[in-house]
């Protein structure tokens, strides 16, 4: 690989854009700098106002580091296509390919991706050559290569990516905006889920309405019918849940109170939720909090046999991890199965 020579400000703008279109985020340069390792030599150079000469693979690694920090990639850096494929196959790759065959496969795969990326008419012949290398090998190995190629095309800055500005979401919206996705049966943006999985320490800083949306999203994915409250003036019930087989008009199976706060949940919140539970004739109540239930509140729940449970920060972190879908959605736009249909 060669080197890229540009002023530091141009590198910052380029890196913000390259990571942004591959993660689906509209990133400011400060967002970019905040999510790079401050001790990394490239990060220190990017903070300067000098003319920089950076190795192209170092620049690609910086893009990969950003995608990892944003939750859009599984690993740091930008591994080569062959390395990515070998990791996905595991130690068995040595039983499938000689090392020189692996290098040949990588070279042909890159040429195919280059032609596909620019819409060349002669991409099929390169694809056929690549497919021939896998003759006689298990179909899942070929599928693994397609997956590796898809990730390579989606994440590597050496391939052109575009993203309509209308489809990008500002990372700051997670912390400052009350606006939730305007789509049926979707309460929280997948990009925010991926981000929080990579940055669980940011949970307590997210906007209160986004926190409610995240809670609703989790229970919908768990199979409940979900009603998210209006947010302001919702009477204290943030989320209502019904079992999938509940008849129309039935009272909620669970009502949920969301508390994004640092202090522990006190008795008054528990008593308020129990009053709402009785009023709505709900089966049970739940408090979802970035903190935890105070000992006094927990004692009251047990002593009075309130049908109330809680999900604390640790449990929410587990939810986020279970919902995480890196290498998917807006990041993945390479349809490997479509490529297979051309062979």
N, C-alpha and C positions, 0 to 999 in steps of 0.2 A: 504493500500500500504506500501511496505517496503522502504529501503533506498539503494542508490547506492554509493559505495565508490570507488573513483578513484582519481588520481592526477589531479590538475586543468587543465593541458595541455591536458590530455586524455578526460576530459569533454568537453573542447573547440573543440577538433577534432570531438568528437561524436556528439555534438550539431550542428556543421557546416554541418556534413554529413546528420544527420537526417532531418534537415530543408532543406538542399539542394536537396535531392532526392524527397522530398515532394512538393517542389516548382518548381523544374526543373532547379534551378540555381546551378552553380558550385561556392560555397561560400568559400572564404578564412576565416580564423579565425577572421581576422580584420573586414571583412564584417559582420560576426555574431555579434561581440561585438558592432559594430557601430549601429546595429539595435535593440539592447536590451535597455530597460530602464536603464539609468546609475544609477538611484537611487534605483533600485531593489537590494535586498540583494544577490540574486543569481548572478547578474551581477558583483557585487563587489567581490564576492568570485571567480568567473571565471577569473578575472583579476590578481589573485594571483598566486603563485607557490606552493601552499600548497596541502596537501592531503585533499580532500573534502568528506564530507558525506552529500549527498543531498537526500531529500525525492523523491521517484520516481514520485509522482504526481506533485511535484514542477518542476522536470526536464521536464515532459510532458507539463506543463504550459509554460515553457520557449520555447519549440518547437512551441507551439501554438502562443506565442507572436511573435516569429520570422516569422511564416507563415503569421500572420496578418500584420506585418510591411512590408513584401515582397509582399503583395497584394494577397496572395494565400489562405487566409481564411477570413471569414466574421467577426469573433469575436476574441478577444484576449483569451489567455489561451487555455486549452484543456478540454472543458466540457465533462462530462460523456455522454455515449450514451443515457441514459435515459433523461438527461437534454437537450441534443441536440434535441431529439425527441419531448419532451414536448414543447420546444421553437417553433419548426416548426409547431406543431399542434395548439399551442396557448392555451388559457384558457380552451378550450373545452375538453382537455385531461381528466379532472376530470369526465366528463360525459361518458367517454369511458372505463376508467380503475380505479380500486381501486389501492391504492398506492402499496400494496403488489403484485398485478398483474404486475404493472409497473416494480418492482424490479425483478420479475420472468422473464418478457420479456427481460429485460436487460441481465440477467444471461444467458439465452438460446441464445440470439443474439450473445453475446460475444463468447460462445462456438462454435456456428456455424462459426463465423468469424475466430476463431482460427483454426478450422479444414479446412476451405476453404483456409486460408492463407498458410497452410503447405501441401495442396493438399491431405488431408486424404480421403480415400475411403468411410468412413461412414458419410460424412457430410450431405447427403440427409435426413437421419432419424432425425437429429437435426433440419434441415430446416423444415421438416414436422411438428415437435412438435411446432416450433415457429409459423408456419402458422396456426396451430389449435387454438392458442390463439386469433387469429383475426377472427375466424369464426363468421359470422353474422354482422361484422362491415363493414362500407363503404370501398369500394376498395381504395379510395384515402388515407385512414388512413394507410392501408398496404403499399401503394406506398410511403407514407411519411417515414415510418420506413425503407423501402429499401434505400431511399435517405440518411437517417441519418446513416445507416449502411455503405453505400458507402463512405461517408465522414469520418466516423470513421476509416475505413480500410485504406483510403488514407492518413489520417493526423496523426493518433496516432502513436507514436514511439514504442508502444508495439506490433505493427505488422510489419513484415519484409517488407521493400520496396527495390527495386533495380532500378537503372537508368543507362543505358548505358552512359558512359562518352561522347560518340559522340552525345548523345541527350541533354546533359546539355549545358547551355549557361552561360558564365561568367557574373555576374552582372556588372562588370566593362566595358563590351562591350557596354552597353547603353551609357556610357560617353566617351569611347575612340575609339571605332571601327566604321569604315564606312561600314562594311559588313552588308548587309540586308539579309533576308531569301531568300534562293535559291529555291523558290517554285513558281509555276505559281499562279497568282492572290493573292499573299501574299506579302505585303510590309513591315510589321512590326511584330515583335514577340509578341504573346499574353501575354507572361510572362512579357514583358516590359510594356505593357498596364496595366496589373494588378498592377505592381509595382508602376507606376506613379499615378494610382488612389489612392493608399495608401500613396504615397509620392509626392504630387503635387508640393512641394517646389523644387523638383529636375528637374522640366521641363527645366529651363533655363540652367542647367548644362549638359543636354544630348548632345551627339555628333550632329553636324549640319546635317549629313547625316541621322542619325536615326530620327531626327526631320522631315526631308523631307519624310522619309518612313512612319512615323506616320500620316502625313497629307494625303498622298496617300491612306493609309489604311482606313482612315475615309471616304473619298469620295467614295471609292469603296464600302464600306458597305452601303453607302447612295444610291447606285444604278447607279453611273456613270461608264462609261468606262474610265479607268485611264491610263495615260502614265506618268511614272516617268522619269524625265530627268537623264542624265548620272552623274549628281552631280558636276563634274568639267568640265568647258568649255561647259556648257549647254546653254550659251547665255542669262542667266538671267531668263529663264522660268524653274521653278523647276518641276511643275506638270501641265499636260494638262488634261482637263476633257471634255468628250462628253456625251450628254444625251444618254440613252440606245437605243433610236430609231433613232439616227443620222446615215445617210447613209455613206458608206465608202468614205473617201476622204474629208468629210465635215470639215470645220475649227472648232477648239475647241469651245465648249460653254463657257468655262471658262479657263483662264490661271492663274496659281497660283505662287506667289513669296513667298518663306518661309524665314523668318528672325528670327533666334533664337538669340536674343540679349537683353540686359538690357536697352539700350537707346531707346527712342521713334523713330518711323519711320518718316524720314524727307521728304521734298518735292521732293528731287532728286530721291528717290526710287519710288514715285508715278508717276513722269513724265517718268521714265524709263519703268515702267510697262505699262503705257499708250502707249508708243511708240511700245512696244512689241505687245500689243493688236491690234494696227492698222496694224502692219506688218503681223501678223498671221490671221487677220480678225476674231478674236475671238469675241464672244458675250459680254463678260465682263472679268474683272480681279479681283483677290482677293489677299490681302496680309495677310498671316498667320504669326503672331508674338507672341513671349513670352512676348512682351512689349505692346505697343499700338501705335496708330497713333498720331503724334504730332498735336497740334492745328493748326499750319500753314498748314500742309499737309491735314488735314481734311477740312480746309477752301478752299484750292485749289480744292479738289475733288468736293465740293459743288458748288463753283463759276463757275467752268468750266464744270460742269455736266459730269465728268468722270464716265463711267460705272464701277466703282471700289468700292468694299466693303472690309471689313477687319474682321479678327477673332483675338481677342486679347487673353491674357493669361486666362481670365475668361471663354471665349468661348471654348478655347482648353481644359481647365479643364473639361468642360461639355462634350466635345467629349470623352475624356478619360473615364469619368464615365459611359457614355452610352455604350462604347465598352468593359468595364470591364466584365470579366467572371471568377470570383473566383470559387473555387471548381469544376473546369472543366479542360479539356485538359489533360496536362501531370500530373496534380495532381490527376485526377479521373481515376483510372484504374479498378474500381470494376463495373462489368456489372450486375446491379441488375436485369435487365430484363432476363438475362440468368439464374440467380438463380431462378427466378420465373418459368422458363420453366421446372425446375427439379421437381417442386412440383407435 
